Amino acid sequence: MSDTSTGLFEPEAGSDWIRLRTLILLRWSAILGQIIAINVAQHLYNLQLELGWCYLAVGASIIANLISTFVFPENKRLAEGEATLMILFDVCQLSFLLFLTGGLNNPFAVLILAPVTISATVLQLRSTFILGVVALCLVTALTVFYIPLRTEDGMILRIPDIFLFGFWCALVIGLVFLAFYARRVTMEMHTMSKALLATQMALAREQKLTDLGGVIAATAHELGTPLATIKLVSAELMDELSGDVDLFDDARLIRDQADRCRDILRSMGQVGKDDLHLRSAPLSTVIRESADPHLERGKNINFSISPIENGETKQPIILRRPEIIHGIRNLVQNAVDFSDSKVWISAHWSDDDVILRISDDGTGYPPHVIGRLGDPFMRRRRSSGDQAERPGYEGMGLGLFIAKTLLERSGAVLNFANGTDPFVIDQELPEQRGAIVEVRWRRDKIEAADSSKVPLGLNKKIEI
């Protein structure tokens, strides 16, 4: 599709999105929970704990928080290394507390999952991997090295070895699974947000081009009368000054420059007019306008526009919305880019639906990704042959996503398919054997109001 360089939109976590204050507040909540747990274990269950060492571990977190609060400003954003060190400190502090309170025999050992999961959502893969390995090593060490939990009577609280092993396995699997799951979901969210931003930018650009065309056309319309007056007066002056060569040449120059101004405004105003009558157009006009930038790219584009059999014969008048034009234009561009020599654009309508189909004679969509078409930033899907044929082409992920998103915003439903089975021999291939995309609207979603029944009103003032 259109330019879809994945380097710019490579989904990656960004620790500089996280404020230091956010991690400080999370750590204060952890500190409060640790103090409550220690006091409950000591006073309610009368467990014999190394209280001095326990409060030393909690105190270390308190001191770290106080330093972070008073040394750094409230709006401090953490760099990658700073965020990694903060989360690594939390992992080590929690592991030390678990060492003092029974190791994996302490049910609160499950909290070791939290720092690694947070790192998977905000840090880069390398930092997350380091924190995950450190957490796995500490969890494994806590199965062997720990201070046992003792009751008031001196009895050691210890779960059976088989349950201890099961708990260790659960923590290891949880660390890996939650980190992978959180990172995958976060990357997809980042990818989607960036793709939606690109879609908004594309739509805004199309809207600006439409508005600019309206400004130019309105300017040409307003200047038409004074330019015609200048031309008329200059022609009369030429008749009267035919005997004076210098003045005659000056009058002719004025006429020629007026003609030049008219031609410039006419050529600039071909994009469109800010006229309510042109906010809608016949279906064929909108389709041809959308495909116009790709008509001279060396491919044979065939148009077929007709009603469905037994349907209404009158061509629908649809809205010339920027998202419709830009979405169709992206689909046509994709067909032209990947076709061998021909592209077919067919539009049909019934009493209820408007159907647009774009197909080509290329190789079609790769079968293994056809179910994911329309997702942004698809990668690792190009065959070696396609890479050799288009070494500088990045693919069709973002462009198809933009087209699909914009057209769905207008009420369309899109379907992607191939024109033939990939295992059919060349002699049996149909002419339209490549990629096919079908866009279907309900007529009431895109059909313009009948101007003969509903007054359009005054043209809106153009805002420059």
C-alpha positions as CSV (number, residue, x, y, z in Angstrom):
1,M,0.0,0.0,0.0
2,S,1.1,3.6,0.3
3,D,4.3,4.4,2.2
4,T,4.3,2.1,5.2
5,S,7.8,2.2,6.5
6,T,7.7,0.0,9.6
7,G,10.8,1.6,11.0
8,L,9.0,4.8,11.9
9,F,6.1,2.9,13.5
10,E,8.0,0.0,15.1
11,P,6.0,-0.8,18.2
12,E,8.2,-0.5,21.2
13,A,7.8,0.4,24.8
14,G,8.8,3.8,26.1
15,S,9.9,4.2,29.7
16,D,10.0,7.9,29.2
17,W,6.2,7.8,29.2
18,I,6.2,6.9,32.9
19,R,6.4,9.6,35.5
20,L,8.6,9.0,38.5
21,R,5.7,10.1,40.7
22,T,3.6,7.1,39.4
23,L,6.2,4.5,40.5
24,I,6.6,6.4,43.8
25,L,2.9,6.1,44.6
26,L,2.9,2.4,43.6
27,R,5.9,1.8,46.0
28,W,4.1,3.7,48.8
29,S,1.1,1.3,48.4
30,A,3.5,-1.7,48.5
31,I,5.2,-0.3,51.6
32,L,1.9,0.1,53.4
33,G,0.9,-3.5,52.5
34,Q,4.3,-4.8,53.7
35,I,4.0,-3.0,57.1
36,I,0.4,-4.3,57.6
37,A,1.4,-7.9,56.7
38,I,4.4,-7.8,59.1
39,N,2.2,-6.5,62.0
40,V,-0.6,-8.9,61.3
41,A,1.8,-11.9,61.2
42,Q,3.4,-10.7,64.5
43,H,0.5,-9.6,66.6
44,L,-2.4,-11.7,65.2
45,Y,-0.7,-15.0,64.5
46,N,2.3,-14.6,66.9
47,L,4.8,-15.6,64.3
48,Q,8.5,-15.2,65.2
49,L,9.9,-12.8,62.6
50,E,13.3,-11.1,62.2
51,L,11.6,-7.8,62.8
52,G,14.8,-5.7,62.7
53,W,15.8,-7.0,59.3
54,C,12.2,-6.8,58.1
55,Y,11.8,-3.2,59.0
56,L,15.3,-2.5,57.6
57,A,14.0,-3.8,54.2
58,V,10.9,-1.7,54.4
59,G,12.9,1.3,55.6
60,A,15.1,1.0,52.5
61,S,12.1,1.4,50.3
62,I,10.9,4.4,52.4
63,I,14.3,6.1,52.2
64,A,14.4,5.5,48.4
65,N,10.9,7.0,48.0
66,L,11.7,10.0,50.2
67,I,14.9,10.7,48.2
68,S,13.0,10.4,44.9
69,T,10.2,12.7,46.1
70,F,12.4,15.5,47.4
71,V,15.4,15.4,44.9
72,F,13.5,15.1,41.6
73,P,10.6,17.3,40.4
74,E,7.1,15.9,40.3
75,N,6.9,15.9,36.5
76,K,10.2,13.8,36.2
77,R,9.9,11.3,33.4
78,L,12.1,8.2,33.8
79,A,14.7,7.2,31.2
80,E,15.1,3.6,30.3
81,G,18.0,2.9,32.7
82,E,16.4,4.8,35.6
83,A,13.1,2.9,35.3
84,T,15.0,-0.4,35.1
85,L,16.9,0.3,38.2
86,M,13.8,1.4,40.2
87,I,12.0,-1.8,39.2
88,L,15.1,-3.9,39.9
89,F,15.3,-2.4,43.4
90,D,11.7,-3.4,44.0
91,V,12.3,-7.0,42.9
92,C,15.4,-7.3,45.2
93,Q,13.7,-5.6,48.1
94,L,10.7,-7.9,47.9
95,S,12.9,-11.0,47.5
96,F,14.9,-10.0,50.6
97,L,11.6,-9.7,52.6
98,L,10.5,-13.1,51.3
99,F,13.9,-14.5,52.4
100,L,13.3,-13.2,55.9
101,T,9.7,-14.6,56.0
102,G,9.8,-18.2,54.8
103,G,10.8,-17.9,51.1
104,L,8.2,-19.6,48.8
105,N,6.4,-20.9,51.9
106,N,5.1,-17.3,52.2
107,P,2.0,-16.9,50.0
108,F,2.9,-13.3,49.3
109,A,5.7,-14.6,47.1
110,V,3.2,-14.3,44.2
111,L,3.8,-10.5,44.3
112,I,7.1,-11.0,42.6
113,L,5.0,-11.2,39.4
114,A,4.1,-7.5,39.6
115,P,7.4,-5.7,38.9
116,V,8.2,-7.9,35.9
117,T,4.7,-7.4,34.5
118,I,5.1,-3.6,34.9
119,S,8.5,-3.7,33.1
120,A,7.0,-5.7,30.2
121,T,4.5,-2.8,29.6
122,V,6.9,0.2,29.9
123,L,10.4,-1.0,29.2
124,Q,12.2,-2.3,26.1
125,L,12.7,-6.0,25.6
126,R,16.3,-6.1,26.8
127,S,15.4,-4.5,30.1
128,T,12.4,-6.7,30.6
129,F,14.5,-9.8,29.8
130,I,17.1,-8.7,32.4
131,L,14.5,-8.2,35.1
132,G,12.8,-11.4,34.2
133,V,16.0,-13.4,34.5
134,V,16.9,-11.7,37.9
135,A,13.4,-12.5,39.2
136,L,13.6,-16.2,38.0
137,C,17.0,-16.6,39.7
138,L,15.7,-15.0,43.0
139,V,12.5,-17.2,43.0
140,T,14.6,-20.3,42.4
141,A,17.0,-19.3,45.2
142,L,14.1,-18.7,47.6
143,T,13.2,-22.4,47.3
144,V,16.4,-23.3,49.1
145,F,17.7,-20.2,51.0
146,Y,15.3,-18.6,53.4
147,I,14.6,-18.1,57.1
148,P,11.8,-20.4,58.1
149,L,8.5,-19.1,59.6
150,R,8.1,-20.1,63.2
151,T,5.1,-20.0,65.4
152,E,5.1,-18.9,69.0
153,D,5.7,-22.5,70.1
154,G,8.7,-22.8,67.8
155,M,7.0,-25.0,65.1
156,I,8.2,-24.3,61.6
157,L,5.5,-23.5,59.1
158,R,6.5,-25.3,55.8
159,I,4.4,-26.6,52.9
160,P,5.1,-30.1,51.5
161,D,7.9,-30.3,49.0
162,I,5.5,-31.3,46.2
163,F,3.4,-28.1,46.8
164,L,6.6,-26.1,47.1
165,F,7.8,-27.4,43.7
166,G,4.3,-26.7,42.2
167,F,4.4,-23.1,43.6
168,W,7.8,-22.6,42.1
169,C,6.6,-23.9,38.7
170,A,3.5,-21.6,38.9
171,L,5.7,-18.6,39.7
172,V,8.1,-19.3,36.8
173,I,5.3,-19.9,34.3
174,G,3.5,-16.8,35.6
175,L,6.6,-14.7,35.2
176,V,7.1,-15.8,31.6
177,F,3.5,-15.9,30.6
178,L,2.4,-12.6,32.2
179,A,5.5,-10.7,30.9
180,F,4.9,-12.1,27.4
181,Y,1.1,-11.4,27.5
182,A,1.5,-7.9,28.9
183,R,4.2,-7.0,26.4
184,R,2.2,-8.3,23.4
185,V,-1.0,-6.5,24.4
186,T,1.0,-3.3,25.1
187,M,2.7,-3.5,21.7
188,E,-0.6,-4.0,19.9
189,M,-2.1,-1.0,21.8
190,H,0.9,1.2,20.8
191,T,0.7,0.0,17.2
192,M,-3.0,0.6,17.0
193,S,-2.7,4.1,18.5
194,K,0.0,5.0,16.1
195,A,-1.9,3.6,13.2
196,L,-5.0,5.5,14.2
197,L,-2.9,8.7,14.4
198,A,-1.6,8.0,10.9
199,T,-5.2,7.5,9.8
200,Q,-6.3,10.8,11.4
201,M,-3.4,12.6,9.6
202,A,-4.3,11.1,6.3
203,L,-7.9,12.1,6.7
204,A,-6.9,15.6,7.8
205,R,-4.7,15.9,4.8
206,E,-7.5,14.8,2.5
207,Q,-9.8,17.3,4.1
208,K,-7.3,20.1,3.8
209,L,-6.8,19.3,0.1
210,T,-10.5,19.4,-0.4
211,D,-10.8,22.7,1.5
212,L,-7.9,24.2,-0.4
213,G,-9.5,23.2,-3.7
214,G,-12.7,25.0,-2.5
215,V,-10.8,28.1,-1.6
216,I,-9.1,28.2,-5.0
217,A,-12.2,27.5,-6.9
218,A,-14.1,30.2,-5.0
219,T,-11.3,32.6,-5.6
220,A,-11.5,31.9,-9.3
221,H,-15.2,32.3,-9.3
222,E,-15.0,35.7,-7.5
223,L,-12.2,37.0,-9.7
224,G,-14.0,35.9,-12.9
225,T,-16.0,39.1,-13.3
226,P,-13.2,41.6,-12.7
227,L,-10.8,39.7,-15.0
228,A,-13.5,39.6,-17.7
229,T,-13.9,43.4,-17.2
230,I,-10.2,44.0,-17.5
231,K,-10.1,41.9,-20.7
232,L,-13.0,43.8,-22.2
233,V,-11.6,47.2,-21.4
234,S,-8.1,46.2,-22.7
235,A,-9.6,45.0,-26.0
236,E,-11.4,48.3,-26.4
237,L,-8.2,50.2,-25.6
238,M,-6.3,48.1,-28.2
239,D,-8.9,49.2,-30.9
240,E,-8.5,52.9,-29.9
241,L,-4.7,52.8,-29.6
242,S,-4.0,50.9,-32.8
243,G,-2.1,53.9,-34.2
244,D,0.2,54.1,-31.2
245,V,2.5,51.1,-31.1
246,D,3.8,51.5,-27.5
247,L,0.4,52.0,-25.9
248,F,-1.1,49.3,-28.1
249,D,1.5,46.8,-26.8
250,D,0.8,47.8,-23.2
251,A,-2.9,47.2,-23.7
252,R,-2.3,43.9,-25.3
253,L,0.0,43.0,-22.4
254,I,-2.8,43.8,-20.0
255,R,-5.2,41.5,-21.9
256,D,-2.7,38.7,-22.1
257,Q,-1.9,38.9,-18.4
258,A,-5.6,38.8,-17.6
259,D,-5.9,35.6,-19.7
260,R,-3.0,34.2,-17.8
261,C,-4.6,34.9,-14.5
262,R,-7.8,33.2,-15.7
263,D,-5.8,30.1,-16.8
264,I,-3.9,29.8,-13.6
265,L,-7.0,30.0,-11.4
266,R,-8.8,27.6,-13.7
267,S,-6.0,25.0,-13.4
268,M,-5.6,25.4,-9.7
269,G,-9.4,25.1,-9.1
270,Q,-9.7,21.7,-10.7
271,V,-9.6,19.9,-7.3
272,G,-13.1,21.0,-6.3
273,K,-15.4,23.8,-5.1
274,D,-16.8,24.7,-1.8
275,D,-20.3,24.5,-3.3
276,L,-23.0,22.6,-1.5
277,H,-24.1,21.2,-4.9
278,L,-20.6,19.6,-5.2
279,R,-20.7,18.1,-1.7
280,S,-22.3,15.1,-3.4
281,A,-21.8,13.5,-6.8
282,P,-22.8,10.5,-8.8
283,L,-21.2,7.2,-7.7
284,S,-19.2,7.0,-10.9
285,T,-17.8,10.5,-10.5
286,V,-16.6,9.8,-6.9
287,I,-15.0,6.5,-8.0
288,R,-13.2,8.1,-10.9
289,E,-12.1,11.1,-8.8
290,S,-10.6,8.6,-6.3
291,A,-8.8,6.6,-8.9
292,D,-7.6,9.7,-10.9
293,P,-4.0,9.9,-9.4
294,H,-3.3,6.4,-10.5
295,L,-4.7,6.5,-14.1
296,E,-1.4,7.4,-15.7
297,R,0.9,4.9,-13.9
298,G,1.2,2.5,-16.8
299,K,-1.5,0.1,-15.8
300,N,-4.8,-0.4,-17.7
301,I,-7.6,0.5,-15.3
302,N,-11.1,-0.7,-16.5
303,F,-14.3,0.8,-15.0
304,S,-17.6,-1.0,-14.9
305,I,-20.5,0.9,-13.3
306,S,-24.0,-0.4,-13.6
307,P,-27.0,-1.4,-11.5
308,I,-27.5,-4.9,-10.2
309,E,-30.0,-6.8,-12.3
310,N,-33.6,-6.0,-11.4
311,G,-32.4,-3.1,-9.3
312,E,-33.0,0.6,-9.5
313,T,-31.5,1.9,-12.8
314,K,-30.9,5.5,-11.6
315,Q,-27.3,5.9,-10.4
316,P,-27.1,6.9,-6.7
317,I,-25.9,10.3,-5.8
318,I,-23.4,9.8,-2.9
319,L,-21.6,12.1,-0.5
320,R,-18.1,13.3,-1.5
321,R,-16.7,12.6,1.9
322,P,-12.9,12.8,2.3
323,E,-12.7,9.4,4.0
324,I,-14.5,7.7,1.1
325,I,-12.3,9.3,-1.5
326,H,-9.1,8.6,0.4
327,G,-10.1,5.1,1.3
328,I,-10.9,4.1,-2.3
329,R,-7.8,5.8,-3.5
330,N,-5.6,3.7,-1.2
331,L,-7.3,0.5,-2.4
332,V,-6.8,1.5,-6.0
333,Q,-3.2,2.3,-5.3
334,N,-2.7,-1.1,-3.8
335,A,-4.2,-2.8,-6.8
336,V,-2.1,-0.8,-9.2
337,D,1.1,-1.4,-7.2
338,F,0.7,-5.2,-7.2
339,S,-1.0,-5.8,-10.6
340,D,0.8,-7.0,-13.7
341,S,-0.9,-4.9,-16.2
342,K,-4.6,-4.6,-15.5
343,V,-6.9,-3.4,-12.7
344,W,-10.7,-3.7,-12.7
345,I,-12.9,-1.3,-10.7
346,S,-16.6,-2.2,-10.8
347,A,-19.5,-0.5,-8.9
348,H,-23.0,-1.8,-8.7
349,W,-26.1,-0.8,-6.8
350,S,-29.4,-2.1,-5.8
351,D,-32.3,-0.6,-3.9
352,D,-30.6,-1.2,-0.6
353,D,-26.8,-1.5,-1.2
354,V,-23.9,0.0,-3.1
355,I,-21.1,-2.4,-3.9
356,L,-17.6,-1.5,-5.1
357,R,-15.1,-4.2,-6.2
358,I,-11.5,-3.7,-7.0
359,S,-9.4,-6.5,-8.5
360,D,-6.2,-7.0,-10.5
361,D,-4.2,-9.5,-12.4
362,G,-1.3,-9.8,-10.0
363,T,-0.3,-12.6,-7.7
364,G,-3.0,-11.8,-5.0
365,Y,-2.7,-11.7,-1.3
366,P,-0.4,-14.2,0.4
367,P,-2.7,-17.0,1.6
368,H,-1.2,-17.1,5.1
369,V,-2.0,-13.4,5.8
370,I,-5.3,-12.9,4.1
371,G,-7.1,-13.3,7.4
372,R,-5.1,-10.5,8.9
373,L,-5.4,-7.9,6.1
374,G,-6.4,-4.6,7.5
375,D,-4.2,-4.9,10.6
376,P,-1.5,-2.2,10.8
377,F,2.2,-2.8,10.4
378,M,2.1,-6.4,9.2
379,R,5.6,-7.7,8.8
380,R,7.6,-10.8,7.8
381,R,5.0,-11.7,5.2
382,R,6.8,-11.0,2.0
383,S,8.2,-13.9,0.0
384,S,11.8,-13.8,-1.4
385,G,10.4,-13.4,-4.9
386,D,8.3,-10.4,-3.9
387,Q,11.3,-8.8,-2.1
388,A,13.4,-9.3,-5.3
389,E,10.7,-7.8,-7.4
390,R,10.0,-4.8,-5.1
391,P,13.2,-4.4,-3.0
392,G,12.3,-0.9,-1.7
393,Y,8.6,-1.7,-1.0
394,E,7.6,-2.0,2.6
395,G,4.3,-3.7,2.3
396,M,0.6,-3.0,2.6
397,G,-0.1,-3.0,6.3
398,L,-0.6,0.7,7.2
399,G,-2.1,1.7,3.9
400,L,-4.7,-1.0,4.0
401,F,-5.4,-0.2,7.6
402,I,-6.0,3.4,6.8
403,A,-8.3,2.5,3.9
404,K,-10.2,0.0,5.9
405,T,-10.6,2.3,8.9
406,L,-11.7,5.3,6.8
407,L,-14.2,3.3,4.8
408,E,-15.6,1.6,7.8
409,R,-16.1,5.0,9.4
410,S,-18.3,5.8,6.4
411,G,-20.4,2.7,7.1
412,A,-18.7,0.3,4.7
413,V,-18.0,-3.4,5.2
414,L,-14.8,-4.7,3.6
415,N,-13.9,-8.2,2.4
416,F,-10.6,-9.4,1.1
417,A,-10.1,-12.4,-1.2
418,N,-8.0,-13.8,-4.1
419,G,-9.4,-14.3,-7.6
420,T,-8.1,-17.8,-7.8
421,D,-6.7,-20.8,-6.0
422,P,-2.9,-20.5,-5.7
423,F,-2.5,-24.1,-6.8
424,V,-4.2,-23.6,-10.2
425,I,-1.9,-24.0,-13.2
426,D,-1.1,-20.9,-15.3
427,Q,-3.2,-22.1,-18.2
428,E,-6.3,-22.2,-16.1
429,L,-5.9,-18.9,-14.4
430,P,-8.7,-16.4,-15.0
431,E,-7.9,-12.9,-16.1
432,Q,-8.9,-11.3,-12.8
433,R,-6.7,-13.7,-10.8
434,G,-5.1,-11.3,-8.3
435,A,-6.3,-9.6,-5.2
436,I,-10.0,-8.7,-4.7
437,V,-11.4,-6.2,-2.2
438,E,-15.1,-5.7,-2.0
439,V,-16.6,-2.6,-0.3
440,R,-20.3,-2.7,0.6
441,W,-22.4,0.2,1.9
442,R,-26.0,0.5,2.7
443,R,-27.4,3.2,0.5
444,D,-28.8,5.2,3.3
445,K,-25.2,5.5,4.8
446,I,-23.7,7.3,1.9
447,E,-26.5,8.5,-0.3
448,A,-27.0,12.2,-0.4
449,A,-30.3,13.8,0.3
450,D,-32.4,14.6,-2.7
451,S,-31.8,18.2,-3.4
452,S,-35.1,18.5,-5.2
453,K,-36.9,17.7,-1.9
454,V,-34.5,19.1,0.7
455,P,-33.1,22.6,0.2
456,L,-29.4,22.8,0.5
457,G,-29.3,26.3,2.0
458,L,-26.6,28.9,1.6
459,N,-23.0,27.9,0.8
460,K,-20.8,28.0,3.9
461,K,-18.1,30.7,4.3
462,I,-14.7,29.3,3.4
463,E,-12.3,29.4,6.3
464,I,-8.7,30.0,5.3
